[in-house]
């Protein structure tokens, strides 16, 4: 079975840094684009970033460009999100998601992790 | 960016009745070269991650009951849930994957 397990969330002060991880299993990780999607408390879903199969192409939402970076380690089937210069607006549950369809970014997110909560507060 | 607008924001339907949720995109999601609409629907229950229900506007994912259906093309899409069951209580969101940034609708809360 496909499994995505996020970790690394927590409470951080404004301006702080976090690294989120997503451990993937049950599928050929290196064959799929992967993404991070976040959801602020009581709000809708917001795509944050995605990355291609070999990590050479990335995309970031304008709201996080210049502050977040996405990366992956195919040898360990892991996806990462580095969050810098955090502000209260970044408070959200961060989900790791698999893009369905191998070798193509233009697919919906067919599997999601349970999410990890990032809280930014003084 | 493509703006996705859902209606209504919330909806109360009786058990056994039909629920209809609309989603409108600010530009067409139809790609003429493959004749597909790049539109998905998700269901999210409290405390859970989203679950993909429908892709390509009308293709049900494996395991999704056939009383849940998607329709529409271009800029106007509909999610229909027939014979509403208690387990259908959730927030439903549409999402385009036509270009980046992928964007979601604000969600529709479905209640009994």
Interface residues (C-beta under 8 A of the other chain):
Chain A: X35 X37 X44 X45 X46 X47 X50 X59 X61 X62 X95 X100 X105 X106 X107 X108 X109 X110 X111 X112 X113 X114 X115
Chain B: X38 X40 X42 X48 X49 X50 X51 X52 X55 X61 X93 X95 X97 X98 X100 X101 X102 X103 X104 X105 X106 X107
